[in-house]
């Protein structure tokens, strides 16, 4: 509040101190705040100029605090008027934005957000901008926000905004995710689980929806080079990085076998270098170019006649590391989402959420603090229970149809209805659910 009234921390301390006493002098205020007398005097002059203190009657050096409602009221009213003016400008800009979008066409009602960081920022803004209700369809994998992330939801729940979320069962099988769901439910989130959640979606105040596009890259834990450890890419097997392949020991390259490095091969005793008799140049090798391998002898065969010999053998070049992305390969696409604004499409998305919510099972906190699906107290009608009992005996659909005196198509339709009623996907799951709920 005091920041809104443009007061710094020292001024706030001084005003609070004066509120607690009838009046005070600069020296008394200086002792309470640990200031010098001159600093306290300047501070009181500043507070007086802002209307927060006044001088006591009959004394020019004694000050008393002004009533807070009179002193701070006008300042807060001024800030409130500035805020209302800013909100009015924002509303006009928003209306112009949507009007222009409608003029350009209905396609402009959908906006694309690309990249994990941009998606996370948009998701955070969407939640913080909500005033009444957030609707969410949740399913793995998490693209922009990690499983233990989204602290914003806890803050928004605490502010009184309602959250209704429908989760896919696979979300309850991931420990980091289920722990976070438990925190949300404990904080007031209304959560349900559906057999299948076809899309990730968030809707704020029924005015703005965010649909997350499927992103295969979120499930790929390998690095771009195919090395999941993130180490140097594709070094040749058994060869230390940076060591030429011609010499696996890492020593001088291509020294002749059995010959000490630096000892001319023409003189096995290690004596003076083989200068050919009568050679005025003094070149022991006869090789004016030198030997780049570190072998001072140009002729590795032991020929000491001064013949320059064969050209020195150069070490083979080290193979180049493979590029992190294969030539011609397409780069990994970035995750993306679309924002849907008011219109027929948003109405359809909200209706889809409500339909999924109505058929989902409530999530509750069990006695051990874990999240689980609440068991519905609904029971299928007797005719469906009879069909279910025949199904569990192992009869085929055709045999069941003969037992019930109906068509095969009707039996299969009723079995599909039972699967949907139980909130499962397969006949095996239907049998397990019927046993768990005590239908038979």
Phi, psi and omega in degrees: 000316183293329176296323177297327179274010177061044177248135176275177187295323180293319179294324178296316179299318181295316181294318178299321180295320181288331178297330186276352182231156179298315180197165182204154176264165177304320181293321179294318178294323180298319179294322181290326184260356181072037180247169173280164180298322180292319178296319180295321179296316178296323179296317179294322176298321179294316180295325178293321179295331179272000177079017182269339177224161175220160180278143179291150180295134176081004180212127180273354185242012177240133187238149175228151181287140174283152178304131184304321183293328178278325184283316185265339182305307180299323179295315180294323178297321179296316179294323180296320179294322176296319179295318179296322178295319178295320178295322178296318178296317179299318180297319180294317179297321179296317179296319177297320180298311181291324178297318179294322178296318178294325180292323180286338179135164183293336180299335181287350177288350179245128182237137182265137175241123186243137178100141184298319182294316179295322179294316180297320179294318180295318179299318179295315180295322180297318179292315183292336180277351182287145179241336185238305191207143172242129174250135185219138169248123190236133176204149175292160359271163175277127185261308186259329184240127180294166184301323181266014181268206179061050172295339180302322182299320179298320179293317182291322175300318180295335180279354177106001178284137180276135175244128170237123185229140175246124183252148170278146183304328181297335178293334181275358179260000181252113185308312180299323183290316184292328177295321179291320177300321179299319177298318180296316181295318178298331182272358175118000179293137172268113187240144175222164179235134178243154182301327180209133174246107189285344185208151174270127186208146173226135179235129180251120175053025180057025181241339183209129179242148176236117179253126181266125179285148176301141184220104183293332183297338181292340182263354185267111182268357183278153178285173183293339182265000185087005179253102185293347181275343181080012181280188178302139187277126163054045171291144181301141184299128176081001182245120179299143180300131177090355178263126180302144185287344179288342181226094184291351182273344182086002181273193178303143190276135167058035171289139182300142182300131176080002182248121179299139180297134178089356178259120182299138183289338180285345181234094183293350182271351182083016181283200182302152183295147186293079173281118182300142182299129177081006180275107184287348184280334183074017179273109186292337185253336185075013181248099184292346184273344184082168181247113185286352183273352182096001178266114185291354183256129181280342182240105185282359183273356181090010178283112183259022184277354182093003177294130182300338175075188181289155175299147180298144180277123180273144177293143178296143180295146177294139180296139180289142177295143179293143178296153182294333177239126182300142179303134179085351181284146179282138177295152180296127181292148178280151175293156182211164177213164176236142175259129182245123182261173185309137182160187182297322181295316179296320177300319179294321179295319179294319178296323178296318177299314182297323178294317179293321179297319183295327181267000183270158179267137180297144173263133181229161174272123178283175183296331179273008175087003180270165181264134178213164179278133178290141179278125181287142178271004178284145179233138178299157178295161184305320181296327177285327177294324177296315178300318180296319180295322176294321179297320183287342176284349178099007179292149175285166179299323180293319179294321178296320179299320178293323179295321184270352180068038180226182184274159178299319181297321179295318178299314181294323178294318181292325177294320177298320178297321178295319178299316179293322179299322181279348180074033180238186185242329187236167178292325178296318177294326178298317179297317180295319181294322178296321177292319182294322182272356177071034180288330185239000000 
